[in-house]
Amino acid sequence: MKASTLPAARPKPDFVWLLILFVFVGLAILAPAQAKESFAFVARATVSVLPLFLLSIAIAAGAAASGADQLIAKAFTGRHTTMIVSAALMGALSPFCSCGVIPLIAALLSMGVPLAPVMAFWLASPLMDPAMFVLTTSVLGLNFAIGKTVAAIGVGLIGGFGTLGLMKFPAFAQPLSEGVGNGGCGGARVRAPKPVMWSFWREEKRRETFRSNALKNILFLGKMLLLAFTLESLMVAYTPAGLVASALGGTGPGTILIATLLGIPAYLNGTAALPLVRELLAQGMAPGAGMAFLVGGGVTSIPAAIAVHAVAKRPVFLAYLTFSVLGALASGLAWQMASRWL
């Protein structure tokens, strides 16, 4: 009697790739010129973030293969308050954008690093880096660049200490989505460390660990970045030119709140936002509204939110958005007050 065989399960269609395909097919049919422009936009954005993206992937995969991840996680051990402050400062100086930092964040959480300092780094890192400081200084002036740097650190601190208060709830015990990583396993490696083998490429098993880890993160996080850049290209193309100016042209404190909320859908990217804010400030927009728009949009823009939602569970994602909005609002109000004496 022959053994019965079960038919092989069909792989489930990937919603992200289908959505990207749907967007470009729709553009090719309805707006061929925009399809070419969006494709070029995605290509340019991918190339710009690719070095840091691959570097973060390689660091995470190399740490897993060599066992150095336990050392990286130990760098985030100690008193939570010290870790949060250090993470916020490091985030404000790191060269990672809101999407490019995702692989590093996923790696840190999978290593068992506490969520509170990771959240501080996560929120601060997209807002400022050395290159952005120079660019902000050239467009908006040194005072504004310093103010935004302080705002980046402040947002990180708000998110870090706010998350510290939430970590007692079970929903924040395992922050990563299924398939991205498992903080519990990472924590076990820290509690029971094994010898680190820096030259991991000498062992086939460690080389395979490097390859599988890198490939998994490239495929999963790469498609989310492509989707984020695709939607960003549509925002650039179809957001009415006068929409942001008309909504943020006031000088009252209510404009700061509007700027904080409008930064989520209207923010394009850090480079494009600077001349826009300069023009709005010249037209009489409140300085605090300009700061709130840059800070809120830099962390909670739609492309960034998509990337965060891909790796974090819903409670963590909602906390990320909440602390981003609160931090942007606080930054705007503080800069509005400070600008009176500058």
Buried (B, 14 or more C-beta within 10 A) or exposed (E): EEEEEEEEEEEEEEEBEEBBEEBBEEBBEEBEEBBEBBBEBBEEBBEBBEEBBBBBBBBBBBBBBBBBBBBBBBEBBEEBBEBBBBBBBBBBBBBBBBBBBBBBBBBBBBBBBBBBBBBBBBBBBBBBBEEBBEBBBEBBBEBBBBBBBBBBBBBBBBBBBBBBEBBEEEBBEBBBBEEBBBBEEBBEBBEEBEEEBEEBEEEEEBEEBBEEBBEBBBEBBBBBBBBBBBBBBBBBBEEEEEEBBEBBBBEEEEBBBBBBBBBBBBBBBBEEBBEBBBEBBEEEBBBBBBBBBBBBBBBBBBBBBBBBBBBBBEBBBEBBBBBBBBBBBBBBBBBBEBBEEE
